């Protein structure tokens, strides 16, 4: 009788243990906290940090080392969303910001050909327009005055000794005249000197070009050295729109590209132009290049310093594209997260192409039909680093890209 009672008690104990058995027993799982994934346990319980119930996560056999597995709560909290990639057309457009600058080919410096002191300055303000042939300065030059006297003396001697000497006064006069030309006197000034027979103490220097004054670094009473700049002039009939472009966008600048320059300060005035120049050197620190577009300046409405927008437009092309924010870039490579199973994601390296507005072209690394993460990619990246203790990009062989 005692034996029967003992066996009955043993059966009741075994049955009660079976009832309390973990419903997940026999499964290859572990338990973790949705808010604190560093908490890992082999049995149910509560998180020691936030005291939430631990949730079961199924272990995967032969898992990809680049994969990361999340539970439903983590996917929801991380707002992780995916879309299936499909082929489509992408507009080949690029908008650049830039500034209007002087056309350096249409700028000219007017300089003094002889040393002297500035007695009178005809233009004193930057921005003044100087017509071609207009007087700029009156200078007093001892050397030029001596050359004038030599020329007048040669004229007098030719009149006195005409036919009575072996000296070739015509050659002497031509030599004196050439010296006056070289020192900046015009044909009209030399003829006036011949007519008057007197050398004035000052000589007027005239402008040999027309344009707006961009630099004026002299004043009355200053001394000019031989070759010293009197004034810098700019012809504003055309200007340069200079814009910055990243090296990754240089492929969009083709010879047949349509370039449109917009001037926001003039109610988005639209001007069609062409790319005249691209800098052959790229800044190593910023990876930025410079492009230059020549634009006509009808009516001189455009002013150097105005901001511009440059629209570069080419024919659209077909291919894979995804949101720019879904691609993780570190300056050397680009990766995306691809969903391979429920709550399972793997990091893959891709090559990118055209980038327009909020879309970026994917040229290799993934294919149409792949389900890629378009929201929460950076959270996945952080979660991978936290769980694996390494950068997901470190597991890729960039030499095969």
Beta strands, then each sheet from edge to edge (+ up, - down):
strand 1: 29-32
strand 2: 40-41
strand 3: 55-58
strand 4: 67-69
strand 5: 81-84
strand 6: 88-102
strand 7: 107-111
strand 8: 116-121
strand 9: 129-130
strand 10: 135-140
strand 11: 203-206
strand 12: 211-215
strand 13: 223-224
strand 14: 229-234
strand 15: 238-246
strand 16: 258-263
strand 17: 269-278
strand 18: 288-296
strand 19: 307-323
strand 20: 328-329
strand 21: 334-341
strand 22: 344-356
strand 23: 359-364
strand 24: 371-375
sheet 1: 2+ 1- 3+
sheet 2: 4+ 22- 21+ 20-
sheet 3: 4+ 22- 23+ 19- 6+ 15- 18+ 17- 16+
sheet 4: 5+ 24-
sheet 5: 7+ 14- 12+ 9-
sheet 6: 11+ 10- 8+ 13-
end
